Amino acid sequence: MHPSDKLHEECGVFGIYRREGVGVVDETYHALYALQHRGQESCGMAVNVDGVITCHKDIGLVTDVFTKDRMEKITDGRIAVGHCRYGTTGSLNTANAQPLLVNHLKGAMALCHNGNLTNAAFLRERYEMSGAIFHATSDSEVIAYTITQQRLRCASIEEAVRASMEIIEGAYCLVIMSATKLIAARDPHGFRPLCMGRIGEDIVFASETCALDAIGATFVRDIQPGEMVVVSPKGLEAYPPLVSDRKGLCVFEYIYFARPDSVVDGVSVHEARLTAGRLLARSHPVEADVVIGAPDSGLDAALGYSYESGIPYGIGLIKNKYIGRTFIQPEQKQRAASVRIKLNAVTATVKDRRVVLVDDSIVRGTTSARVVRMLREAGAREVHVVFSAPPFRHACYFGTDVDDEGTLIANQHTEEEICRIIGADSIGFLRMEDLDKLTGDVHLPMCKGCFNGEYPVPPPVRMQKHRFEIPLSRQKENENEE
């Protein structure tokens, strides 16, 4: 499956503070493994040993970067932060891997960031004009520089982080470690999830509750939008949330990004996807023999569709779980072949049957077309495709990798045209008015900008596509266009 035909979320973050003893390295490893679905380009962890912070990171999956030999060489400590990355800004290189370790006049700091700033380009240019030197191209380094600059004026690291939250704009969940403290912060709009847990008296922070489960931590609560929580030798202190007129948790956390076994802002992801499937069955009923889901994020919604419609649920597609998203072939012919390596139809389930295929969303349409063709080749009489999200028509500026509306099939074509392009007998999308029903009785304002073009904060004037990643010839073309 060609990765550009699926949405990708920026990353997962984790932090742990142990008051006594050690043990944070193994727990950080297992937490990152549980968060691997949020980012598969690079990963890393920073460990605090008696105030000295060391960082270990590289390109690759958690199991690739943290081999047994490497784990044995990492000195354990009492505080650690971890990160797994899928970059929406900044190229794929070790410099953009996180945590970002900064050593400055007021001490050391390790920073992990999930999200995307909308004013990163503006801030970076301002800092560069004052003499700042950047080593990477992601907007996370802009956050690190902002905090460092504020630290020179503030009496503590937490005051510097708080002041920085008034400067940076857009989506961010931060887990930050200093020589003696662990800090978690969430942007005032709450675009991305962040939660807190405990292991006995020890505190942990993570992007999702599944990471807490992986290390035996007990969920305490979600970090509120605009809130900052500090853990130090003095104990735990929560700072009142910064006020925002508009909240906006990304709705795709429930549709696609988060793991089904996670609970995000009080809502079970699994239940939200079951609800999406039930709603699809009501709004887009189909006469069919079997309901199947596209692995993995379409499976729960397919089960919900089956429950509501009464059509039997079946395993119609098998995903090869031993091939990561880095399995990319350069030639189109090889890419098409890789679809069959990553995904294959179960002939016994679909042959001579009318099939309802439930998927989470459609971005560019190429994968959907190949899967429909694959099901027909396996003998399906009819293929009806329904999506547990409305049509994806607009760019996202807050942590997913779609910034060009011209590449979105739903932006360029009607639903009837999309149906014809992917070769389905019919298609259906979750209705916009049904999105708020995904969270059940929990009233949760969500960002739906990728569907309706209405965002909690204004989109950036210019995207953070840094000049160091653009060939000189293309830079000249941009100048001529301007």
C-alpha positions as CSV (number, residue, x, y, z in Angstrom):
1,M,0.0,0.0,0.0
2,H,1.6,3.2,-1.0
3,P,1.9,5.3,2.1
4,S,1.0,8.6,0.4
5,D,-2.5,7.3,0.0
6,K,-3.2,7.2,3.7
7,L,-3.1,10.0,6.3
8,H,-0.2,10.1,8.7
9,E,-0.2,11.7,12.1
10,E,2.9,13.4,13.4
11,C,4.0,11.4,16.4
12,G,3.6,9.9,19.9
13,V,5.2,11.3,23.1
14,F,5.9,9.8,26.5
15,G,7.4,10.8,29.7
16,I,8.0,9.2,33.1
17,Y,9.2,10.5,36.5
18,R,10.3,8.0,39.2
19,R,10.8,9.5,42.7
20,E,13.0,6.7,43.8
21,G,15.2,4.1,42.1
22,V,15.5,3.5,38.4
23,G,13.6,1.6,35.7
24,V,12.6,4.2,33.2
25,V,14.5,2.9,30.2
26,D,12.5,-0.4,29.8
27,E,9.2,1.4,30.5
28,T,10.0,4.1,27.9
29,Y,10.8,1.4,25.4
30,H,7.5,-0.5,25.9
31,A,5.5,2.7,25.9
32,L,7.0,3.7,22.5
33,Y,6.3,0.3,21.2
34,A,2.7,0.8,22.1
35,L,2.7,4.2,20.4
36,Q,4.5,2.9,17.2
37,H,1.3,3.4,15.1
38,R,1.6,7.2,15.6
39,G,5.0,7.5,13.9
40,Q,7.2,5.0,12.1
41,E,10.0,7.1,10.6
42,S,12.2,7.6,13.7
43,C,12.2,7.2,17.4
44,G,14.2,8.1,20.4
45,M,14.5,8.5,24.2
46,A,16.3,10.8,26.5
47,V,17.3,9.6,30.0
48,N,18.1,11.7,33.0
49,V,20.8,10.2,35.3
50,D,21.4,12.5,38.3
51,G,20.7,15.6,36.3
52,V,22.8,14.5,33.3
53,I,20.6,14.0,30.2
54,T,21.7,11.6,27.4
55,C,19.8,11.1,24.2
56,H,19.5,8.0,22.0
57,K,17.6,8.3,18.7
58,D,17.7,7.2,15.1
59,I,15.7,6.5,11.9
60,G,13.6,3.4,12.0
61,L,11.0,1.5,14.1
62,V,11.4,1.1,17.9
63,T,12.7,-2.4,17.5
64,D,15.2,-1.3,14.9
65,V,16.6,1.6,16.9
66,F,16.5,0.0,20.4
67,T,18.1,-3.4,19.8
68,K,19.1,-5.6,22.7
69,D,22.7,-4.5,22.5
70,R,21.8,-0.9,22.4
71,M,19.4,-1.1,25.3
72,E,22.1,-2.7,27.5
73,K,24.4,0.3,26.9
74,I,21.8,2.9,28.0
75,T,22.3,3.9,31.6
76,D,19.1,3.8,33.5
77,G,17.8,6.8,35.5
78,R,14.8,8.3,37.3
79,I,13.3,10.5,34.5
80,A,13.0,9.8,30.8
81,V,11.1,11.1,27.7
82,G,10.4,9.2,24.5
83,H,9.2,10.0,21.0
84,C,8.2,8.2,17.8
85,R,7.9,10.4,14.7
86,Y,6.1,10.7,11.4
87,G,7.1,14.1,10.1
88,T,4.7,16.4,8.5
89,T,7.3,19.1,8.4
90,G,11.0,18.5,8.1
91,S,12.6,15.8,6.0
92,L,13.5,12.2,7.0
93,N,16.8,12.5,8.7
94,T,18.4,11.9,12.1
95,A,18.5,15.6,12.8
96,N,14.7,15.8,12.8
97,A,14.4,12.7,15.1
98,Q,13.3,13.4,18.6
99,P,13.7,14.0,21.6
100,L,15.5,17.3,20.9
101,L,18.3,17.7,23.4
102,V,19.3,21.4,24.1
103,N,22.2,22.4,26.4
104,H,22.2,26.1,27.2
105,L,23.2,28.7,29.8
106,K,20.4,27.8,32.2
107,G,20.8,24.0,31.9
108,A,19.8,21.0,29.7
109,M,16.4,20.3,28.2
110,A,15.0,17.3,26.2
111,L,11.8,18.0,24.3
112,C,9.2,15.8,22.6
113,H,6.5,17.3,20.4
114,N,3.3,16.0,18.8
115,G,1.5,18.3,16.4
116,N,2.2,21.1,14.0
117,L,2.6,24.9,14.5
118,T,0.9,27.4,12.3
119,N,3.3,30.2,13.0
120,A,6.6,28.1,12.8
121,A,7.8,29.8,9.6
122,F,7.2,33.2,11.0
123,L,9.0,32.4,14.3
124,R,11.9,30.7,12.7
125,E,12.6,33.6,10.4
126,R,12.4,36.0,13.3
127,Y,14.9,33.9,15.3
128,E,17.2,33.5,12.3
129,M,17.3,37.2,11.7
130,S,18.5,37.6,15.3
131,G,21.3,35.2,14.8
132,A,19.8,31.8,15.7
133,I,21.2,28.7,14.1
134,F,19.0,25.8,13.4
135,H,20.3,22.2,12.9
136,A,17.1,20.6,11.7
137,T,14.0,21.6,9.7
138,S,11.1,20.6,11.8
139,D,8.9,23.1,13.7
140,S,9.7,21.2,16.9
141,E,13.1,22.9,16.9
142,V,11.3,26.3,16.8
143,I,9.5,25.3,20.0
144,A,12.8,24.3,21.6
145,Y,14.3,27.6,20.7
146,T,11.3,29.6,21.9
147,I,11.5,27.9,25.3
148,T,15.2,28.4,25.6
149,Q,14.9,32.1,24.7
150,Q,12.2,32.5,27.4
151,R,14.2,30.6,29.9
152,L,16.8,33.4,29.8
153,R,14.1,35.7,31.1
154,C,12.2,33.4,33.4
155,A,13.0,32.1,36.9
156,S,12.2,28.4,36.1
157,I,11.8,26.0,33.2
158,E,8.1,25.7,33.8
159,E,7.7,29.5,33.6
160,A,9.6,29.5,30.3
161,V,7.3,26.8,28.9
162,R,4.2,28.7,30.1
163,A,5.5,31.9,28.4
164,S,6.2,29.9,25.2
165,M,2.7,28.7,25.1
166,E,1.6,32.3,24.7
167,I,3.9,32.6,21.6
168,I,3.6,29.4,19.7
169,E,0.3,28.7,17.8
170,G,-1.3,25.7,16.4
171,A,-1.2,22.1,17.5
172,Y,1.2,20.8,20.1
173,C,1.4,18.3,22.9
174,L,4.8,18.6,24.7
175,V,6.7,16.4,27.1
176,I,9.8,18.2,28.4
177,M,12.5,17.0,30.7
178,S,15.0,19.2,32.6
179,A,17.7,18.2,35.1
180,T,15.1,17.8,37.8
181,K,11.6,18.2,36.3
182,L,9.2,16.6,33.9
183,I,6.7,18.8,32.2
184,A,3.6,18.1,30.1
185,A,1.7,20.7,28.1
186,R,-1.2,20.7,25.6
187,D,-2.2,23.5,23.3
188,P,-5.2,25.6,24.2
189,H,-7.3,24.0,21.5
190,G,-6.5,20.4,22.4
191,F,-5.8,19.3,18.8
192,R,-3.8,16.2,19.9
193,P,-4.4,13.9,22.9
194,L,-2.3,13.7,26.0
195,C,-3.0,11.9,29.3
196,M,-1.5,11.3,32.7
197,G,-1.1,8.1,34.6
198,R,0.5,6.6,37.7
199,I,2.7,3.6,38.6
200,G,2.3,3.7,42.3
201,E,3.4,7.2,43.2
202,D,5.3,7.7,40.0
203,I,3.9,9.9,37.2
204,V,3.8,9.1,33.5
205,F,2.5,11.1,30.5
206,A,1.6,9.6,27.1
207,S,-0.2,10.5,23.9
208,E,-2.6,7.6,24.4
209,T,-3.8,5.4,27.2
210,C,-2.6,2.2,25.4
211,A,0.9,3.3,26.3
212,L,-0.1,3.4,30.0
213,D,-1.6,-0.1,29.7
214,A,1.6,-1.4,28.2
215,I,3.7,-0.5,31.2
216,G,1.1,-1.3,33.9
217,A,0.3,2.4,34.7
218,T,-3.2,3.5,35.9
219,F,-4.9,6.2,34.0
220,V,-5.5,9.3,36.1
221,R,-6.9,11.9,33.7
222,D,-6.4,13.7,30.4
223,I,-4.3,16.8,30.3
224,Q,-6.8,19.6,29.6
225,P,-6.4,21.9,26.5
226,G,-4.1,24.8,27.5
227,E,-2.9,23.0,30.7
228,M,0.6,22.5,31.9
229,V,1.5,19.9,34.5
230,V,4.9,19.8,36.3
231,V,6.5,17.0,38.2
232,S,9.4,17.8,40.4
233,P,11.0,16.8,43.7
234,K,8.4,19.0,45.3
235,G,5.6,16.9,43.9
236,L,3.0,17.5,41.1
237,E,1.6,20.9,40.2
238,A,-1.0,21.6,37.6
239,Y,-1.2,25.1,36.1
240,P,-4.6,26.5,35.1
241,P,-5.4,26.1,31.4
242,L,-4.9,28.9,29.0
243,V,-8.3,30.0,27.8
244,S,-9.3,29.4,24.2
245,D,-12.6,30.4,22.6
246,R,-12.5,27.4,20.3
247,K,-11.5,23.8,21.2
248,G,-10.7,21.3,18.5
249,L,-9.6,17.8,19.2
250,C,-8.8,16.2,15.8
251,V,-11.7,14.1,14.9
252,F,-9.4,11.7,13.1
253,E,-8.1,10.5,16.4
254,Y,-11.3,8.6,16.7
255,I,-11.6,7.6,13.0
256,Y,-8.0,6.6,12.2
257,F,-5.0,7.7,14.3
258,A,-5.5,6.4,17.8
259,R,-5.4,2.7,18.7
260,P,-8.8,1.1,19.3
261,D,-7.9,0.1,22.8
262,S,-7.2,3.7,23.8
263,V,-9.5,6.2,25.5
264,V,-9.1,9.7,24.2
265,D,-10.6,12.6,26.2
266,G,-13.0,10.2,28.0
267,V,-14.2,8.4,24.8
268,S,-13.4,4.9,23.9
269,V,-11.8,4.8,20.4
270,H,-13.3,1.4,19.7
271,E,-16.8,2.5,20.7
272,A,-16.5,5.6,18.5
273,R,-15.6,3.5,15.5
274,L,-18.4,1.0,16.2
275,T,-20.8,4.0,16.3
276,A,-19.4,5.2,13.0
277,G,-20.2,1.9,11.4
278,R,-23.7,1.8,12.8
279,L,-24.4,5.3,11.5
280,L,-23.1,4.3,8.1
281,A,-25.4,1.3,8.0
282,R,-28.3,3.7,8.7
283,S,-27.4,6.4,6.2
284,H,-26.0,4.1,3.5
285,P,-27.8,0.7,3.6
286,V,-26.8,-1.9,1.1
287,E,-28.2,-5.3,0.1
288,A,-25.1,-7.5,0.5
289,D,-23.9,-10.9,1.8
290,V,-20.9,-9.9,3.9
291,V,-19.3,-6.9,5.5
292,I,-15.5,-6.7,5.6
293,G,-13.2,-4.0,7.0
294,A,-10.0,-2.6,5.6
295,P,-7.2,-3.4,8.1
296,D,-6.7,-2.1,10.6
297,S,-8.7,1.1,11.2
298,G,-11.7,0.0,9.2
299,L,-12.3,-3.2,11.2
300,D,-14.2,-1.7,14.1
301,A,-16.4,0.4,11.9
302,A,-17.1,-2.7,9.8
303,L,-18.2,-4.6,12.9
304,G,-20.5,-1.7,13.8
305,Y,-22.0,-1.8,10.2
306,S,-22.6,-5.5,10.6
307,Y,-24.3,-5.2,13.9
308,E,-26.6,-2.5,12.7
309,S,-27.4,-4.0,9.3
310,G,-27.6,-7.6,10.2
311,I,-25.3,-8.5,7.4
312,P,-22.7,-11.1,8.5
313,Y,-19.2,-9.8,9.3
314,G,-16.3,-11.6,7.7
315,I,-12.5,-11.4,7.4
316,G,-12.1,-10.4,3.7
317,L,-8.7,-8.7,3.7
318,I,-5.5,-9.9,5.4
319,K,-2.7,-7.4,6.2
320,N,0.9,-8.5,6.3
321,K,1.9,-7.1,9.7
322,Y,5.6,-7.7,9.1
323,I,6.0,-4.9,6.6
324,G,6.2,-1.4,7.9
325,R,5.3,1.9,6.2
326,T,8.9,2.2,5.1
327,F,8.3,-0.5,2.5
328,I,8.2,1.9,-0.4
329,Q,9.1,1.0,-4.0
330,P,10.3,3.8,-6.3
331,E,8.5,2.6,-9.5
332,Q,4.8,2.6,-9.9
333,K,4.8,-1.0,-11.1
334,Q,6.6,-2.0,-8.0
335,R,4.2,0.1,-5.8
336,A,1.3,-1.8,-7.3
337,A,2.9,-5.1,-6.6
338,S,3.6,-4.0,-3.0
339,V,-0.2,-3.7,-2.4
340,R,-0.5,-7.4,-2.8
341,I,2.4,-8.0,-0.5
342,K,0.9,-5.8,2.2
343,L,-2.7,-6.7,1.6
344,N,-4.5,-9.7,0.2
345,A,-8.1,-10.8,-0.3
346,V,-9.6,-13.9,1.4
347,T,-11.2,-15.6,-1.5
348,A,-13.3,-17.9,0.7
349,T,-15.0,-14.8,2.2
350,V,-15.7,-12.8,-0.9
351,K,-16.1,-15.2,-3.8
352,D,-19.5,-15.0,-5.4
353,R,-20.7,-12.6,-2.8
354,R,-21.9,-9.0,-2.6
355,V,-19.4,-7.3,-0.4
356,V,-19.5,-4.2,1.7
357,L,-16.0,-2.8,2.3
358,V,-15.7,-0.4,5.2
359,D,-12.6,1.8,5.3
360,D,-11.7,4.8,7.4
361,S,-11.3,7.4,4.7
362,I,-10.2,8.1,1.2
363,V,-7.4,10.5,0.5
364,R,-6.1,10.1,-3.1
365,G,-8.0,7.1,-4.1
366,T,-5.3,4.9,-5.6
367,T,-5.3,2.4,-2.8
368,S,-9.1,2.1,-2.7
369,A,-9.1,1.4,-6.5
370,R,-6.5,-1.4,-6.1
371,V,-8.4,-3.0,-3.2
372,V,-11.7,-2.9,-5.1
373,R,-9.9,-4.5,-8.1
374,M,-8.3,-7.1,-5.8
375,L,-11.7,-8.1,-4.3
376,R,-13.2,-8.5,-7.8
377,E,-10.3,-10.6,-8.9
378,A,-11.0,-12.8,-5.8
379,G,-14.5,-13.4,-7.1
380,A,-16.6,-10.7,-5.4
381,R,-19.9,-10.2,-7.4
382,E,-20.4,-6.6,-6.1
383,V,-18.2,-4.3,-4.1
384,H,-19.8,-1.4,-2.1
385,V,-17.4,0.9,-0.4
386,V,-18.4,3.0,2.6
387,F,-16.1,5.3,4.6
388,S,-16.3,6.1,8.3
389,A,-15.4,9.7,7.6
390,P,-16.9,12.4,5.5
391,P,-15.2,13.3,2.2
392,F,-11.7,14.6,2.9
393,R,-11.7,17.9,0.9
394,H,-9.4,20.3,2.6
395,A,-5.8,20.6,3.8
396,C,-4.8,19.9,7.4
397,Y,-2.4,22.3,9.1
398,F,-2.3,20.7,12.6
399,G,-0.3,17.4,12.3
400,T,-1.3,15.4,9.3
401,D,0.7,15.2,6.1
402,V,-1.9,16.6,3.6
403,D,-1.3,20.2,2.7
404,D,-2.2,20.2,-1.0
405,E,-5.9,20.1,-1.7
406,G,-5.2,19.4,-5.3
407,T,-4.2,15.8,-4.4
408,L,-7.4,15.0,-2.6
409,I,-9.8,13.0,-4.7
410,A,-12.9,14.3,-2.9
411,N,-11.7,17.9,-3.6
412,Q,-11.5,17.3,-7.3
413,H,-14.4,14.9,-7.9
414,T,-18.0,14.3,-7.0
415,E,-19.0,11.2,-5.1
416,E,-20.4,9.6,-8.3
417,E,-17.1,10.3,-10.0
418,I,-15.1,8.8,-7.1
419,C,-17.3,5.7,-7.3
420,R,-16.5,5.3,-10.9
421,I,-12.8,6.0,-10.5
422,I,-12.2,3.4,-7.8
423,G,-14.4,0.9,-9.6
424,A,-17.0,0.3,-6.9
425,D,-20.7,-0.5,-7.3
426,S,-21.6,2.2,-4.8
427,I,-19.9,4.4,-2.2
428,G,-21.0,6.1,0.9
429,F,-19.5,8.5,3.4
430,L,-20.3,9.3,7.0
431,R,-22.5,12.4,7.2
432,M,-21.1,15.6,8.6
433,E,-24.0,15.8,11.0
434,D,-23.1,12.4,12.4
435,L,-19.6,13.3,13.4
436,D,-20.6,14.7,16.8
437,K,-22.4,11.4,17.5
438,L,-19.2,9.5,17.6
439,T,-18.4,10.6,21.1
440,G,-21.8,9.5,22.5
441,D,-22.9,11.4,25.6
442,V,-19.6,13.2,25.8
443,H,-19.9,16.7,24.3
444,L,-16.5,17.2,22.8
445,P,-15.8,20.0,20.3
446,M,-13.7,18.7,17.5
447,C,-11.7,20.0,14.6
448,K,-13.4,19.1,11.3
449,G,-11.5,21.4,9.1
450,C,-10.3,18.7,6.7
451,F,-14.0,18.1,5.9
452,N,-15.6,21.6,5.9
453,G,-12.6,24.0,5.7
454,E,-13.5,25.5,9.1
455,Y,-10.5,25.5,11.5
456,P,-10.3,26.4,15.2
457,V,-7.4,28.7,14.4
458,P,-6.5,30.5,11.1
459,P,-4.4,28.4,8.7
460,P,-0.8,29.6,8.3
461,V,-0.2,32.2,5.6
462,R,2.7,30.0,4.3
463,M,3.4,26.4,4.9
464,Q,6.5,25.3,6.8
465,K,8.3,23.8,3.8
466,H,11.8,24.9,4.6
467,R,14.0,26.3,1.9
468,F,16.8,23.9,2.8
469,E,14.6,21.0,1.5
470,I,13.7,22.7,-1.8
471,P,16.0,22.3,-4.8
472,L,17.5,25.6,-6.0
473,S,15.7,25.3,-9.4
474,R,12.3,25.0,-7.6
475,Q,13.2,28.0,-5.3
476,K,13.7,30.1,-8.4
477,E,10.3,29.0,-9.8
478,N,8.6,30.0,-6.6
479,E,10.3,33.4,-6.7
480,N,9.1,33.9,-10.3
481,E,5.6,32.9,-9.4
482,E,5.5,35.5,-6.6
